[in-house]
């Protein structure tokens, strides 16, 4: 089982479609995926998880409940999960991380990455929306530092992509396959 996780509206469903050719419900507003959605790809189960964080039109308590359900799903299925793909918005993530840190809070993307590591789930970070980023490598280096990924592991952890335009999808596929083999 491979899970795709990340904040709302970072492109998880679009990425799954570009990777697998399988249609999953997608929308322009946050919170379209509210329950885990399964698709089969190359004899593997792919799970499109709901986004965590802001969801358009949903009360805070419902958003928190969905976040709790995501955490419980991952904890309850940790042994079956062969790989997690954490999708982050390459343009928005640095400013979101800084905003959370200024409030003295651990940014949710960072917290979720550490959570996956604690459960010993191999994780690839798909840095999406790179078509909107001026200096992609500096964003990846910044994220690696915030996520606690050593310099020598960056290329084995982070892949800059544009799900919308299909950029670097093959590189992501290769890294997914490599992680699944190891």
Secondary structure in CASP SS format (residue, H / E / C, confidence):
PFRMAT SS
TARGET T0000
AUTHOR 0000-0000-0000
METHOD secondary structure of the structure
MODEL  1
X C 1.00
X E 1.00
X E 1.00
X E 1.00
X E 1.00
X E 1.00
X E 1.00
X C 1.00
X C 1.00
X C 1.00
X C 1.00
X H 1.00
X H 1.00
X H 1.00
X H 1.00
X H 1.00
X H 1.00
X H 1.00
X H 1.00
X H 1.00
X C 1.00
X C 1.00
X C 1.00
X C 1.00
X C 1.00
X C 1.00
X C 1.00
X C 1.00
X C 1.00
X C 1.00
X C 1.00
X C 1.00
X C 1.00
X C 1.00
X C 1.00
X C 1.00
X E 1.00
X E 1.00
X E 1.00
X E 1.00
X E 1.00
X C 1.00
X C 1.00
X E 1.00
X E 1.00
X E 1.00
X E 1.00
X E 1.00
X C 1.00
X C 1.00
X C 1.00
X E 1.00
X C 1.00
X C 1.00
X C 1.00
X C 1.00
X C 1.00
X C 1.00
X C 1.00
X H 1.00
X H 1.00
X H 1.00
X H 1.00
X H 1.00
X H 1.00
X H 1.00
X H 1.00
X H 1.00
X H 1.00
X H 1.00
X H 1.00
X H 1.00
X H 1.00
X H 1.00
X H 1.00
X H 1.00
X H 1.00
X C 1.00
X C 1.00
X C 1.00
X C 1.00
X C 1.00
X E 1.00
X E 1.00
X E 1.00
X E 1.00
X E 1.00
X E 1.00
X E 1.00
X C 1.00
X C 1.00
X C 1.00
X H 1.00
X H 1.00
X H 1.00
X H 1.00
X H 1.00
X H 1.00
X H 1.00
X H 1.00
X H 1.00
X H 1.00
X C 1.00
X C 1.00
X C 1.00
X C 1.00
X C 1.00
X H 1.00
X H 1.00
X H 1.00
X H 1.00
X H 1.00
X H 1.00
X H 1.00
X H 1.00
X H 1.00
X H 1.00
X H 1.00
X C 1.00
X C 1.00
X C 1.00
X C 1.00
X E 1.00
X E 1.00
X E 1.00
X E 1.00
X E 1.00
X E 1.00
X C 1.00
X H 1.00
X H 1.00
X H 1.00
X C 1.00
X C 1.00
X C 1.00
X H 1.00
X H 1.00
X H 1.00
X H 1.00
X H 1.00
X H 1.00
X H 1.00
X H 1.00
X H 1.00
X H 1.00
X H 1.00
X H 1.00
X C 1.00
X C 1.00
X C 1.00
X H 1.00
X H 1.00
X H 1.00
X H 1.00
X H 1.00
X H 1.00
X H 1.00
X E 1.00
X E 1.00
X E 1.00
X C 1.00
X E 1.00
X C 1.00
X C 1.00
X C 1.00
X C 1.00
X E 1.00
X C 1.00
X H 1.00
X H 1.00
X H 1.00
X H 1.00
X H 1.00
X H 1.00
X H 1.00
X H 1.00
X H 1.00
X H 1.00
X H 1.00
X H 1.00
X H 1.00
X C 1.00
END
